[in-house]
Amino acid sequence: QASRLVELPYASFDDDDDDDDDGHSLPGDTAEQGPGLWYPEPPKLSPFSHCVRYLAFFWNLLFLLLGLLVLAVGVWGLLAKGSLPGGERGVPLGSDPMLLFVLAGLGASAVSLAGCLGAFRASPCLLRFFLGALLTFGGLEVLGGLLLLLARRRLRDALRDLLLLCLLRYQEDPDLQFLVDEVQRSLQCCGLESYQDWESNPYFNCSAPGVQACGVPASCCQDPLENGSVPNAQCGFGVLGLGAAAAGAVVHTGGCGAALGAWLRGQAGAIAAGATALVLVEAVGALMALRVLGDI
């Protein structure tokens, strides 16, 4: 019995050796003979692939900085007007035009950051998010262009209502006041249809108690400067109480609705070129992200 106990281990090892000799190799032996079968080496990237990855990183980094700049401008505008907590005047946040800058800056920064990190870290998840965001933005831009072509009359009416709202809220929102003044000054117009439209503003109405009653903003004046250097903020006071001929000698009596429509039609080529350039920029970013994703 003692001799059998001693021989049993040798017999078991002999059986294993016999099994191996029959052609059945152990997994460990296979790993030692061909480690490449279990741990394949990743393919080496070509110099062009490295160049595309670095270019994609710096491309998105540029737009990340631009997005942060737009976001900073929007936050500064909200803080300056008191729309954020701690402000003095407390302008409603939901109706503040500067909120558009904040949202645009946040969106551009988030998408560009995903593209930067995706190219730098070779992350498929971030690159897919980046591509999805670009496709979404591109689809919205194409849809917006189609709406501009198909619903021009409705958009014209919407623009007219927007201009009328700007006239009504002229004294309440500094952004709208700046926008209206720039439009009236650059297009040499006053009001929506004519200078008489300022009668609907509660501050310029002839029944208003203030000093601006029965007047128009200084941006309507034909010569808003005295002696060519000093601004005259009161040049439009009392114009609504004058006749058409007398008012025409002081302010521009034509409305801004027709003038703005003519200006937009004249700038149609520039607007189309800008939209095309934006789509091309997004397409270049998407192609680089696709190349990096394919290399991964």
Sequence and secondary structure as in RCSB ss.txt:
>XXXX:A:sequence
QASRLVELPYASFDDDDDDDDDGHSLPGDTAEQGPGLWYPEPPKLSPFSHCVRYLAFFWNLLFLLLGLLVLAVGV
WGLLAKGSLPGGERGVPLGSDPMLLFVLAGLGASAVSLAGCLGAFRASPCLLRFFLGALLTFGGLEVLGGLLLLL
ARRRLRDALRDLLLLCLLRYQEDPDLQFLVDEVQRSLQCCGLESYQDWESNPYFNCSAPGVQACGVPASCCQDPL
ENGSVPNAQCGFGVLGLGAAAAGAVVHTGGCGAALGAWLRGQAGAIAAGATALVLVEAVGALMALRVLGDI
>XXXX:A:secstr
 HHHHHHHHHHHHHHHHHHHHTT   HHHHHHH GGGTS       HHHHHHHHHHHHHHHHHHHHHHHHHHHHH
HHHHHHT STT SS   STT THHHHHHHHHHHHHHHHHHHHHHHHT HHHHHHHHHHHHHHHHHHHHHHHHHHH
 HHHHHHHHHHHHHHHHHTTTT HHHHHHHHHHHHHHT  SSSBGGGGGGSTTTSTT SSTTTT   GGGBS  E
ETTTEE TTTTTTGGGS HHHHHTTB  B HHHHHHHHHHHTHHHHHHHHHHHHHHHHHHHHHHHHHHHH 
